[in-house]
Amino acid sequence: MKITIEVADRVDKALARCFPDAGRRQLAALFEDGAVRVNGKRVKKGDRVAIGDTVELTREPVSGEALRPAPDPDVPLDILVERSELVVVAKPAGVPSQPLRAGELGTIANAIAFRFPECVAIGDDLRDGGLVHRLDIGTSGVLVVARTLETYHALREAFGAGRVSKHYLAITDGHPVARECDVALVQRGKRVAVDLAEGLAAYTEIAIERTSPDHALVRCIAQTGRMHQVRAHLAHVGAPITGDTLYGGAPLHGLDGFFLHAASIALPLGADTLVVEAPLPARFTGALTACALT
């Protein structure tokens, strides 16, 4: 597919105008996969285009109903809470929260679509499938899904207003040098960076629970919900998450991935507060032993 540019701009913004229903993450995936070329040359999403430039896509973004999560019975669900208005699950590390592309399977949203089909039509993004927030693919722990549109909007508003308390446990290389971090963050490619001028406000409380000579078990309370917030903030205070090579963490011998667990969440539900905890998975407790933190 070829598009002729009529307004000079960043190429990702130009594509967003052409495909308003595609969503930011799907368009970002096109650039990451090398599916976008300008005048025959591969480009990054921040590159600029001029009037008359030709943008060529090796595949066209999918929009509309095709983006909704398809039911997948093969993804197991560890259900922590099941109520008429919501369900809370424990997401394993290595499983995506939701699909990026039409027809993609193997995510929590696909499993929810099979078990709770009413969730498929719930969300501002067609891929939400009722999910009111997301966890990185490498992060385990508490994930909340709305079963009604009213609950979805109420919880999304609560997240946006900072009225949801999220506790994370992380194994870090070294020990944090601060007990809080409030540096602003901005997404740049597959990671986020500290940017005091253009970044979005982010705040994380940090408490050390255990230490060994080379590692620490750290509890983080995230008052905001920026992409990779806990990962970037811990790296900024000198203690990247063990195994998180994207932010400077060293791999842990014999264990794949990084060690960040969404341990608990406190949700406002009307006049009440629902607190849900997710037990530590076996891979995390194994890493604690390997890091002499038991």
Salt bridges, closest charged atoms under 4 A:
ASP9 OD2 - ARG17 NH1 2.88
ASP12 OD2 - ARG10 NH2 2.63
ASP33 OD2 - ARG59 NH2 2.99
ASP33 OD2 - ARG101 NH2 2.43
GLU65 OE1 - ARG68 NE 2.75
GLU82 OE1 - ARG115 NH2 3.95
GLU85 OE2 - ARG83 NH2 2.78
GLU118 OE2 - ARG147 NE 2.63
ASP125 OD2 - ARG127 NH2 2.96
ASP125 OD2 - ARG134 NH2 3.93
ASP128 OD1 - ARG134 NH2 3.41
ASP136 OD1 - HIS228 NE2 3.75
ASP136 OD2 - ARG231 NH1 3.03
GLU157 OE1 - ARG163 NH2 2.30
ASP173 OD1 - HIS215 ND1 3.45
ASP195 OD2 - ARG188 NH2 2.38
GLU209 OE2 - ARG219 NE 2.70
ASP244 OD1 - ARG231 NH2 2.75
